[in-house]
Amino acid sequence: MTLDELRIEIDSIDNQLLELYNKRMEYVHQVGELKNTTGAPIYRPEREQSILNRLKAQNTGKLTDKAIDALFLEMFAVARNLERPEAIAYLGPEATFTHQAAEMKFGAMSAYIPLNSISSVFREVAKGTAKFGVVPIENSSNGIVSETINCLKEYDLKIIAEVFVGIHHTLATKCNSISEIKKIYSKDIAFDQCHLFLKSCALDEVEHVFLDSTAKGAKIAMEEEGSAAICADVAAKMYNLPILFNNIEDCTDNKTRFFIVSNFDNLPSGHDKTSMLVRLKNTPGALVNFLNDFERCEVNLTKIKSHILEGESLFFIEFNGHKDDAHIESIMNRHRDVIKVLGSYVKENDDI
């Protein structure tokens, strides 16, 4: 085929795609009308995951699994927003890793509400100002986020999904060389994650200014001469701040895991993970006896983290499976006085 002939074929396929997209949206609209009569949520992560799994399994073309995720997750987001626009609150400001995690699940056209604290995100979802909240739960280098655990205990919201984001930092500045940098802005965790780079460039000797977000650092560095920011590349681009170095983090495999919280429970998907908080008596063998019940039922516990809250020991525990699975339900009922189930949701990954 000639170039013009190929382009004619591509245009024809685009026309077909447009027709099929609109047809799909019509069926989605009908589903939405049925859900409105029952009060069921529009967003069903387990349903979306089953669609993605089916498409990937039957795919024989050039699209990769990652490409299928990107194409169809955005289409799901468009469908939800056409049917019932719902706000998503997240730990802001814009261009942070939490913002990135939110867009990975809800697409670019959703209505986002950036908030300045994790507790604010939980509060606005609990009030109904936002339907969903996106918050960090743990980082592979820095561990569990205590404020998120505290809010999961305090609020009656459910974890409905998890998202994993690779954490890559840039050194962004209007300075032409490292020697011109007199001050660096960023979040305390970002400084820790880039310690080796900063030391190797003698940037551990300049003034470090701690902020509540890396994106805010990019904004300030754009306005202030002789300053720089450690931030995500998306934040540097958002504020037109030139990037001097990419991927300056010490650990190249650094990841942060995020939770999406809302006010409903997911149905089982067949590939689930459950998170819970457990309060046990401070007596010998209490934890062992609790865990033995899961072992006897051959339930794979994937995480056990102790957490001190107001002088009381809590355990953040996760396992593979849904809380309503037949072999798990009996354990949950047996220990319902000490367990707070935080949510069962589609498992994106085993751990970070």
TORMAR-393024 format. One record per residue (C-alpha): x, y, z. Coordinates in steps of 0.001 Angstrom, whole numbers, plus 500000, padded with zeros to 6 digits. Example, Ala and Ser with C-alpha at 12.3 -4.5 7.8 and 13.67 -1.06 7.14 Angstrom:
% TORMAR-393024
512300495500507800
513670498940507140
This chain:
% TORMAR-393024
500000500000500000
501028503586499433
501194506095502285
497925507698501180
496197504316500983
497380503426504492
496058506705505829
492674506076504176
492499502685505921
493426504260509263
490761506954508817
488195504260508070
489112502371511251
488896505587513269
485372506110511957
484444502593513024
486005503132516446
483985506317516959
480788504470516098
481676501598518454
482665503964521290
479307505720521036
477498502388520925
479354501268524047
478435504518525815
474762503883525017
474929500493526722
476820502014529652
474042504590529953
471457501813530143
473486500069532845
473711503369534710
469936503815534623
469475500343536097
472041501091538812
470285504334539666
467166502360540565
469131500184542991
471629502747544323
474578500618543154
477887502439542587
478931503315539042
482593502442539674
483123498680540041
486876497972540136
486367494205540085
484252494467536909
486837496664535169
489629494275536143
487732491273534762
487320493099531434
491037493923531282
492013490352532145
489735488974529431
491079491372526786
494703490672527641
494116486923527524
492640487050524015
495024489706522637
497184488526519712
498142491898518254
500810494512518818
499175496045521905
501024495298525139
499246494672528449
500290498146529561
498853499676526393
495551497823526891
495381499159530462
496035502716529266
493441502627526477
490625500913528328
491067502514531762
490725505923530123
487632504722528268
486146503434531543
486820506836533109
485166508674530201
482105506426530507
481788507040534257
482087510786533841
479511510922531055
477117508838533126
477575510293536603
480406512791537222
481853512128540666
484620514072542387
487892512496543469
489727513993546448
493448513386546759
496454514502548767
497550517502546713
498599519739545231
498493519011541505
501378517143539858
502199515081542955
502595511307542897
499165511000544556
497672513014541692
499402510645539281
497943507638541122
494465509180540937
494697509746537187
495909506178536662
492538504962537998
490138507751537096
491583509219533903
492468512764532936
488952514207532560
487633513443536063
486858516202538569
489720516289541072
489882518031544450
493444518516545769
493575518712549575
496407519525551938
496223516514554283
495270512858554324
492697513481557046
491070516131554831
490682513565552052
488928511122554399
486733513887555813
485498515075552409
484727511549551208
482895510805554471
480866514018554040
480027513180550439
481815516174548927
483884513625547006
482897510099546043
486465508757546130
489667509568547979
493244508741546975
495897508550549715
499357506986550137
499589503950552418
503247502896552154
506533503477550377
509118500790549690
511843502949551240
509982504776554013
507377502280555201
503774502718556351
502071506136556365
500780506494559935
498227509199559145
496499506917556656
496317504089559221
494875506517561787
492207507683559328
491312504136558320
490658503433561995
488696506633562582
486470506764559479
483919504232558290
485185504158554705
486271501181552616
489386500536550575
488058499776547091
491308499680545090
495081499956545306
497526501660542938
501308501283542698
503377504174541345
507089504127540596
508766507041542366
511270508893540206
512655512292541153
514271515029539098
516469517934540104
514783520885538415
516081524433538378
516590527554536290
520277527437537258
522638526391534493
524900524346536753
524970522701540184
527388525326541495
524743528050541117
522234526276543378
522059527796546874
518762526321548091
516683523218547360
512947522842548016
511164519520548440
509381517163550802
511405515604553635
510872512091552267
512144513159548825
515359514494550366
515832511135552115
515180509219548897
517818511247546996
520471511399549717
523262509688547737
522814511937544706
522789515080546821
525925513980548663
527804513044545494
527120516506544034
527861518325547329
524245519470547354
523880518141550888
525769521282551942
523298523807550510
520146524875552342
517327522330552272
513811523695552728
511139521141553674
507655521543552186
504457519505552352
504718518524548676
507351518169545969
505144519985543449
505120523088545632
508922523016545520
508846523193541720
506561526218541823
508809528092544265
512020527198542393
510546528631539211
510034531968540957
513209532167543045
516693532677541620
519457530327542764
517033527671543925
516093524161542791
513477521529543503
513431517789543907
510168516814542252
508473514553539739
509082515384536087
505364516116535655
505608518859538309
508664520408536656
506871520429533291
503715521862534828
505616524922536093
507979525116533068
510951524488535334
513944523080533410
515129519622534495
518849519429535214
518982515727536188
516491512885535862
516052509814538099
518140511066541012
516537508716543576
518874506336545450
516673503291544843
515732502747541203
512885500409542197
511285502781544707
507480502536544710
504596504037546637
501340502201547142
498107504178547274
494622503310548482
491381504469546893
488677504817549531
484920505231549189
481680504247550926
480888500851549375
482161497269549360
483465495460546287
482082492159545122
484580489258544863
486645489235541681
488525485959542176
491814487850542504
491380489906545666
493318491235548604
491835492204551984
493174494748554475
492148494884558119
493055496424561461
493272494038564401
493222495019568073
494426492151570286
494695491849574033
498154492386575449
498505488763576567
501077486073575705
500212484165572528
497318486423571493
498823487244568072
499999483670567450
496558482216568218
494934484762565910
497329484018563051
497043480248563496
493380480413562454
494439481770559070
497139479137558694
494658476324559415
492393477652556670
495368478015554300
494926481774553952
498093483504552760
498886486503555000
500921488951552922
501544491720555475
501655492086559254
502650495501560592
502337496622564206
501137500152564765
500908502150567996
497893504432568186
497214506420571345
499276503944573346
497392500924571996
498895498201569776
497120497625566488
498095495288563683
497682496193560026
497202492807558361
496556491830554765
495783488527553102
494994487168549665
491266486670549231
487946488444549697
486331488844553107
483221487077551801
485061484020550465
483570480910552105
486797479706553751
487567483198555092
484133484283556296
484193481878559249
487500483321560510
486206486871560210
483067485982562161
485079484224564872
487218487318565467
484720490049564572
485136491706567995
488799492525567314
488791492985563528
487929496065561511
487790495067557857
489131497973555839
488172496574552465
488483493776549932
489645494863546477
491308493647543294
494954492811543975
497260494888541765
500475493495543214
501662491243546030
503625493942547838
506152496720547364
